């Protein structure tokens, strides 16, 4: 577990709330690569159809935990921007700690849909 004080927890719109008290998050991944994919309405490993326009994420196999992470939100940050995305799929090809974002989520975070992976930080949104 890690403690963050004064963290900014963004909403899907990109705005956030400043927390005045420490929070505990169950996992933080630092400096890991993120890529994007276009699910085109396919049903992900969590049983939900995923649109390219959704802010959804495919977690690496270890963090997906056989589906235990389905429906959880994560905060993803890169280059001073942050987004919130919902876990809807597993990325079997992703290295430990890495994620795949839907094309819309990746573009909102990076400003492009370059095939080049982007170094990110991500963590599960803590429950309050």
C-alpha positions, 0 to 999 in steps of 0.5 A: 500500500502507498500513501499519497497526500494532496493527490489530484484524482481526475474525473473522466473529463480531466478535471480533478479534486484536490484531497486535503488528507492522505489517501491509501492506494493499493497499487501504484505503477511508475514509469511503465509503458502504455499503448492503445488499441481499438476494440471497435465494440468487441466484448472485453474480458470483463464481459462488456462491449468496449467502444473506441470512444470509451475511456477503458483500459486493458490491464496486464495479466498480473494486475487483471487478477483473473477478472477481479479488477473488472470495473475498477477505475484507474488514474493514468498520468503522463506528461502532466496530464491525467485521465480516469479509465475503467478496467474492461479488458486484459492485455495478454501481450502487455508486460508486467505493470503495462496497460493498453488504453482505448484509442480515445483514452490514449489520445486524451492522455497524449494528444496523439494516437502514435503507435509508440508506447508512452511512459506513464504512471497509473494507480487504482482509484481509492475507495472513500 
